[in-house]
């Protein structure tokens, strides 16, 4: 696309904030900022970012040296936001101008940058207001699964699958009267058949093989087992093109037939943990069936390996859902299917299935479910079955089922971070005090140097106080003794603080520094130099002038 001189002059007089964003950017403009503005403008219906022009009227062209490689800039924007951008270099008499042409977001799908949905607010940017996000999400058309399938009739539905659905519904609801309902009444009350017409949800959940082949062939789940990642034929491949209730149990049995149990001995106690937890696998399959995009071709794949499972479903994550917020935001793509599963107790209407997957993985000390391979075309969920720390499993058992029942997903995520010695994300910080009160974690140190670990009391219950001491670190005086010994061994060379940190890697830099100042106050160490040139020496060691800056 090429902008003409007359068209450009019209833009210069246009009001900023409607479809234009002007930036001087004489020498440079940060790419991250460009992405954020592009996100905001796409969310607002599309427009242009023009660099090399003053943002106040009357506008003047001042020229820009930013983004000399326009092709690289274009590719970077496309990779970040997955939209089709055009970046144009416009030659003006007063200097080089860069024009970024930004398309509008897709219907019902706001654009985010690293999990933040940006909008313009005056002369700056701000996260999009919740009500605005809600309006965008509601732009999408009606639920596909609730739509009537042209040409399909109740005769296309499997009687055995319908009966399985009835029994599950009756057990979950406690409504014995369902046993006496006619098939027509059951289907009508579940809104799977409306006015005698069959919905797509009814076909997906209850349809016969021939009916799905005729009306919705992509409503298929394929199970594969592979003994390795090598490009070899699968050891098993089963194609399920029939109503979900006709094959649901068979699919799990296929997974479970090769589901080994990892055994651990703890004194007289023997612990066995299945590689693939039944609850986690079932939740993953239910989510794939209820959230895939049935408007797209392709099947749901359940690929099992000895210690890994991949579940791939067509269509990206539902609008507004990202791998980063998947635990905190629900947006069912096929509501009628989700409602049918909820009636049977297979899922909760609130969408807590993903949360249960994460919680159960943490309880069994397995890696968290991984959605990182997902994009706008498919959802890719990886479940890994290796038990990482059996002591942690015993740790949670010692807490007791009653106490664990009071924990939410965020509580378990904090425990997982503490166990793996990872920083606690900002959104989980408010759960720390609660876990401290429960006595399941401890805080060591103060301020920035403070760290968290699993509590001594629980290690004691497990008979593992030695492990607690190791994780907690050596006592105060022993730590000082180790630092002093290293100083003494270093002699006249002395040591920078970063080297001393290597002696006690479990401590923060500020904690090591405090210990060194204690040695200084005791007359056992001295400090020479400042900032980057500062070095510590044992008091008995002579200075090494060669180590000092000139």
N, C-alpha and C positions, 0 to 999 in steps of 0.2 A: 504494500500500500504506500502511495506517495501523496504527501500533503502539498497542495498548491499554495502559492504565496497569498492569494486572496483569502483562501480558507483560513490560513494561519493568522492573518490580520483580524479576522472575525473572532477567532479564539482569544486573541489578546484582550479583547474588550468584554469577553464573557465573564459572568460572575463565578468566582471561585467557590467550590463547594457543591455546585450542581453536578457537573460531569468533568470538572477540570481541577487539577492540583498543580500549582506553579511553584517551583523551587529554583532559587538562584544557582546553587551548587556550582560556583565558579571553578573550583579546583577539584572537588570530589563530593560524593554522596554515598553514605554507607549502604551496602547491598541489603543488609537486614532491615534497614529503615524503608528501602524501596519495596521490599517484600511486604512489609506491614501496610504501607499505603496502598499497594496493589490489592491486598486482601480486603481492605476497607472499601475501596472503590468497586471491586467486584461484588461485594455484598450489597452495595448501594445501587446496583444496576449497570455497572460498567462505566468507563470513561477514559480519561487520559491523564498521565503524569507528564508534565513538561519541565525539563531541566534546562537551566540557562536563561531563565526569565524571572524578573522580579515578581514577588507575589502580591504587591500592592499596586493599585491603579493610580495613574496611568502606567501600565506595565512597559518595561523596557527589556530588550534583549541584551544580556550581558555575556552570553557564551558560557560553555561548560567544558571542562576537561574530564568529567566523570565518565566511567564505563567506556573506555576507548574501544574495547572489543564488544560490539553490539550483539554479535552472534552468541558469544559466551554469556552475556547478560540475559539474552532471550532464553537460552537453554537452562540457565540457572533458575529463572522464574518458573519455567514449565516444570522443572523437576521439583521445586518447592511446593507449588500450588496446584499442579496437575490441571492447568487451564492453558488454552492456546493463546499466547501473547504474541504481539508484534512490537519490535523495537525499531524505531526509524531515526536516522540521522538527517536533520533538516538544516540546510545551508542558508543562513541569513546574512545579510550584509554586515550586521553587527556581531556576528560570531556563530559558533556551532551550537545547535539546539538538539536536544535528545527528546524524542516523543515515545512514550510507552503506551501502546494501545491495549486497554484492559477490557476483556469481555465480561458480560454479566454472569453471575453464578448460575448454575442450573436451578430449575424450579424445585423448591423445597429443600435445597441443600446449601446452607451457608458455608463459606470458605473460611478455614482457620489456618493460622500459622503457628506451628508447634503447640497446638491445643488452644490457642487464643483466637476468638472471633473478633476481629478489629472493626471499628467504625470510626468515622471522623467526628470529632467534637470540637467545633470552633477551628482554631489553628493547629490543633494537635489530634492525637488519636486516643481512643479509650476502648476497653473491652465492650462488646455489644451488650446492651441491656437484655435481661432475661425475657421481657415481654416481646422484644423485637425478634429474638431467637425463636420464641414460641410461634410467632406469626409466620416466620419462614418455614418452620417444620410443618405447619398446618397447611402449607400451600399444596402439598402432594395430593394426588388424586385419591379416590376411595380405595379401601383395602381390596387388593386383588383377590385374595382368598375368599372374600365374601361375595364376589361377583358371580353371576349365574354363568355356567358353562353352556354355551349354545349346543343344542343337539344331545346333551347328556340327559339320561332319565334315571329314576331310582333303580331300574333293572341293571344299571352299570355298577351297582354297589355290591360288595361282598357280604353275604349274610353272616358268615363266621366273624368277620372283622366288626360288623355292627354289634353282634352279641358280645364280643370282647369289650367293645366300647361301653355297652350297657352295664356289664358287670363291674368294670372299673368305676364308672360313674356312681353306681349304686353303693359300692363299698366306701368310696370316698365321701359321699354325701350322707350316707346312713339312711337314705330314702328307699325303703323296701318297696314302695309303691311302683318304682320304676320297673320292677319285674313284670308287672301286669300291663305295662304300656305296649301298644302296638309299635311295630317298626316305624311306621309313618309318624307316630306321635313322638318317639324318641328322636328321630331325625329333625322333626319340626321344632321341638323344644330346644334342641341344641343349635338351632339355626343353621344346620348343615343343608337342609332342604327348605326352601322358602317358596310357599305357594305351589308346592308340587315340583318346583324346579331345583335342579341339583347345582350347588355351588362348587367352585373349584376346591374349597376346603374339604368338602365331602369326597371328591375324587382323590385328593392327596392322602386323606386319612383312611378311606374305606373303599376305594375304587378297585375293580377287577383289573387283572393284567391287560386284557384286551381293551378295556375302556380307557385306561391310561395311555396305551399305545396309540389309540385313536385321537384322544382329546388333549393329552398333556404328557407327551413322551418324556419330557425333561424332568418330570417328577419321579426321579429314580435315585436310589442310593446304591453305590457300588462298594463292596467290601473287598479289600485285598490284604493278603498277608505276604510279607517278604522277610526272608531270614537275614538279609543284609541289604546295604545300600547299593550293592553292585547291580549293574544293568542286566539283570537276569530275569527270566520269566517268573511271574508270581507263583508262590506255592499254592495259593488259593485265590480264586476270584469268584465272587457271587454277586449277581445283579438282581436287585430288588426293584422291580417295576410293578408295584401293586400298592394297595392301601397300607399306610404305615402300621395300623393295628394288626395287619396280617403277618408282618415280619419282624416287629420290634423285638420280641423275645428271642427269635432265632438269630438276629444280628448280634445281640449281646452274647449268646451262647457261642457263636463263632469266635468272638473276641476272647471269651473266657477259656475256650478250649486250649489256647496257647498262652494263657496268662500264668506265668510262673510266680511262685511265692518266695520272697526273700526272707530267710530265717536268721534270727539272731538269738544268742544265748546270753542271758543276764543273770548269773547265779543259777538259782533254781527256776527262774522265769524264762520261758521260751516265747519269743515274739516272732510272728509271721505277718508280713505285710505283702499284699498282692502288688505286682508291678503296676497293674492298671486297676485303679479303684472303681468298683461298679458304679457308685454314685456319680463320680466325675465323668466317666465315659457316657453314661446314660444322659446326663445333663448336656454334654457336648453334642450328642446326636440330636437330642430334642431341640437345642438351639439352632443347629444347622437346618433341620426340617422346618422349624417355625419362622426362621428369619431369612432364609435364602430368597433370592429374587426369581420367582417362577416365570417372569416375563422373558428371562434370558435362557438360552439353550445351555446344555451342559448338565452333568449330574453332580450330586454330592458324593465325594470320595472319602471313605474311611480306610486309611492305610495303616496297618499295624506292622511294626517291627519288634524285635525282641524286647527293647527297652524304650521304645518311642512310638507315639501314635500321632498321625497327622489327619486332621479332618478339614477338608477343603470344600467350600460351598460357593456357587456362583453368585455374583453380585457383591459389592463391597459391604462394609458395615452400614447399618441403617443411618439415615440422615441425622447428623449431630453426634454420632458415636465415633470415638477414636480409641485406639489401643490405650491411650492415656486416661480417658475418662470412662471406660467401659464398666467400671464397678459403680460409678456414681450416677449414671444416666441411662435410662431405659427408653427405647423407642421401637416397639414391636412393628415389624414390617408386615406380618400377616396376622392381624388381630383375631380373625375368626378361628384360625388354627390354634393360636395361643389360648383362646377361650375354651376350645374343646379340650386341650391338654389340661387346663386348669380345672375343668369339671371332673376330670379323672384323677386329679391330684398328682399328675405327672410334673407340672410346673406350677408356680405361683403367678397370679396375675401381676404381682408387683415386680416380676422379672428378677427374682433373687437367685436364679440358677447359676449365673456366672459367679456370684458371690460364694455360693456353696462350693463351686469348683476350686476357687482360690483357698477357701478355708480348709477344705479337706486335704489339698496338696500340702499346705503348711503343717497340718496335724501329722501328716505322714512324712514330713521332712523331705519333700520332693521339690524340684524346681517349680516355680509358678507357671501356670498356663501362659503360653506365649502367643500373642496375636500379632507380633511384629511383622510377620510376612504378609499381612493383609494389605490390599490396595483397593482402588475403586472398582476393580473387576471381580475380586473374590475375597472371601474371608479364609484365612489360613491359620488354623489353631494347632499348636504343637503341644502335646502332653508328654512329659518325660517321666519315666517310672523309677529311676534310680533313687533309692533312699540315701540321703546325704549324711544324716547324723542320727543314728538310732537312739543315742542318749537324749536327744531333744524330744523324740517320740515318747520315751519313758518320762521325761520331764513333764510333758503335757498330761500324760496319764495320771501322774501324781497330783496334778491340780484338781482332778476329779471332774466327772461329767457335769455336776451341778454348777460349778464355777465356770467351766468352759461354755456352758449353755448361755451364760450372761455376756459372753464376749461377742462383739460384732466383728465384721470383716476387717475394719480398720485396726481393731485390737490385735487380731492375728497378724496383720501386716507389720505392725510395730514389732511384735515378737520375732517375726521373720527377719526384720532388719537388724534387731539386736543380736540374734543368733549368728547372722552372717557378718556382723560388725560393719553394716552399711549405715550411712547417715539417714536420719529419720526425715522423710519429706515434709515440707511445710504443712501440707493438708492433714498430716497425721500427728502433728505436734500436740494437739489438744487431747490426745489419748494417753500421753505419757504419764500424767499425774494419776490417772485412774489405775494404771498398771502398777505404779509405785505404791499406791494405797493398798492394792491387792497383795503386795509383797512378792510379785512374780519377777520384777526387775529391780535393779538398784542403780542409783546414780553415783558415780565416782568423780570426785573433784568438783570444782565450781567454775562458773563462767564459761568462757569459750573452750577451756581445756576439759570440761566435764564430758564424761562418756557413760554409756549405759551398758549393763550386762545382766544376764539372768541371775536371780537371787541366790545367795548362799544357802538359805533355808531349803530351797528345793534341791540344790546339789547335795545337801546333807541327807535328805530323805532318800536320794538315790545312792547314797554311799559313795559320792564322788566329790568330796571336799577338796581333794588334791587337784582335780580339774578346775574347780572354782578358783583356788589359789593361783594356779597357772594363768588362768584367764584374767584374773584381777590384777596380776602383776606383782612384782616383789614388794616387800614392805619398804617403808620410807628410808630407813637407815641403810638397808641393803642396797637400795638404788643409789644412794649417795656414795657408798663404798665402791660400787662398780664404776661410777663416774670418776672417782678419785684415782682408782687403779689405772683407768685408761689414760688419765692425765699424766700420771707418774710414768707409765710406759712410753708415753709420747715424748717425754723429756723436753729438750729445748725447742723442739718443733712446735709444741703446743697444739691446740685443736680449735677449729671453728665450731660454732654451735651445731651446725648441720652434721658434723661428724659425731658429736656427743649424742645427738638424737638417735643415731644408728645403734648405740649401746643399749638404749631403752626404747625400742620401736613402739611398745605398747602405750607410751606416754606421749602427750602432745608437746609441741615445741615450747609452749609457755610453762608446762609442768617441768620440763627438763631445765629450763632457764631458772625457775624458782629454786630448784635443787642446787644449781651452780651458785646462785647468790647466797644460799645457806653456807656452802663450802667457803665462799668468799668471806662471809661474816665470821666464820670459824678460823680464819687465817690459814686455811688449807689450800686455797686456790687464789689466783689473781687474774685480772682481766686487763689486757693491753689492746689498744686500738679501739676504733669505733665503727659501728655499722658493719659494712661488708668486710672490713679488714680486722674486725675484732677477733682476738684469739684468747683462749683460756690456757693457763699453765698451772701445774702444781706449784705450790709455794716454794718447794725445794729445788725447782728447776730454774736454770738461768734463762734469760731471754735469748732468743735467736734473732739477731738483727737482720739476718737475711730474709726472714719471713715478713718484716715490716715494709709498708709501702714507702717509697722514696718521697 
